[in-house]
Amino acid sequence: MIWLKGRVHCARRWLFLLVLPGCLVSFVALGQIDPIPRELIQVGYDTSFEGHPPLSAYAFYYRNIPDFLRTNLTLRLAVAPTYLDSELGLSGALSGHTDLGIGLAGGGFADSYDEIRGGKFIPGESFDGDGGEVSISAYHCFNPDQLIPLNGVLRAVAHYSAYETDNTAPNFRLPGNRGTFSLRTGLRWGGKEPTLFPSLAMELSIWYEGQYRTASGDYGFLTNGVYDRQVEMQSHLFWGQALLAYTMTNSGQSFFMSLIAGTSVDADRFSAYRLGALLPLVSEFPLSLPGYYYQEISARQFVLLGGNYSIPLDPKDRWNLNLTAATAGVDYLQGLRQPGDWLSGVGGGILYKASSVKVMVGYAYGIDAIRTGGRGAHSIGFLMQFDLGHAKTALLNPEEPGRWRGLQEIIGAFRD
């Protein structure tokens, strides 16, 4: 029975990790209504050679449909095995340059929490959480006549979380089920498409988010009549990001650089910044550290500089050598401190790019990651993006009629 319980637990965790749903919400909640039709399948996986961390992966179907039913409506969907996130955008609903978004999201394991402390995953202090939310957002463009848009965002979210034990220790008290009301506001100049390895992007943005909970209190292990951790009644987060992606037309080489920094007031384990792993589409603001476990580092405040450089290996730029590096200074969340407040990681991989698909297989080394043998950790990862919209166009609109032409176009999409 113990073996069976472990197998069931593993299967449930795989469903959860195919979403990483708590972060997927952040990914799909972009800073404005997306005007581009998209139909994508996104997959990411990262695993370490050392220790026994929680599996880290995402897999979801992303669909963006402008002119949905009416010309001023846009429907955005992100569908994963146990999670759904959606938003209906109404262009010009509040004014000529102010759009409205109404969102609905939720699913199993959406609010699960994994405790990672000192480079070690601790199942006895981890637990499952299900959740759902509704949101309303306003998107305002301040400079509609300019090439680079400046957008303001105001979003209100009502979220409910319910927790249950997994392999949690019997004497570990779970946090109480609760509602969370959050308010996010920000300014974004430019932006980045929700795609893997964009060829061109630029962004400067600044954000604030306040989280207000209907229930707070102690949870965890009881020591001398007091539980050892706490859910704060409210938390406040402040962060900003600068990024640049560019592809050189002559050589085909490309680079992506990002600088992001954040601080907080009254952060707890549910609101702290969590850094680690190389999963670029796991959230709208991925805090990637190559070679580390996903969300290994919990920080009250941080600064993170990272990027990658891609070098073509063939004349058609299909095969590429991709190099990545990141470094971060962190102020750890209380209770999750570890020696050293500066962390770095590097990595490399082979990236294949075609008109309908991007695939990368890579290796990463966490230079300062704490493991049983000291400092340093190794991991491997897999990233894939499949553009269903482009593939369907190639299949349904061949250049010449013919029984096999559509299939030839699909195969050609992987070669072009």
Buried (B, 14 or more C-beta within 10 A) or exposed (E): EEEEEEEEBEEBBEBBBBBBBBBBBBBBBBBBBBEEEBBBBBBBBBBBEBBEBBBBBBBBBBBBBBEBEEEBBBBBBBBBBBBBBBBBBBBEBEEEBBBBBBBEBBBBBBBBBBBBBEBBBBBBBBBBBBBBBBBBBBBBBEEEEEEEBBBBBBBBBBBBBBBEEBBBBEEBBBBBBBEBBBBBBBBBBBBBBBBBBBEEBBBBBBBEBBBBBEEBBBBBBEEEEEBBBBBBBBBBBBBBBBBBBBBEEEEBBBBBBBBBBBBBBEBBBBBBBBBBBBBBBBBBBBBBBBBBBBBBBBBBBBBBBBBBBBBBBEEEBBEBBBBBBBBBBBBBBBBBBBEEBEBBBBBBBBBBBBBBBBBBBBBBBBBBBBBEEEEBBBBBBBBBBBBBBBBBBBBEEBEEEEEEBBEBBBEEBBEE
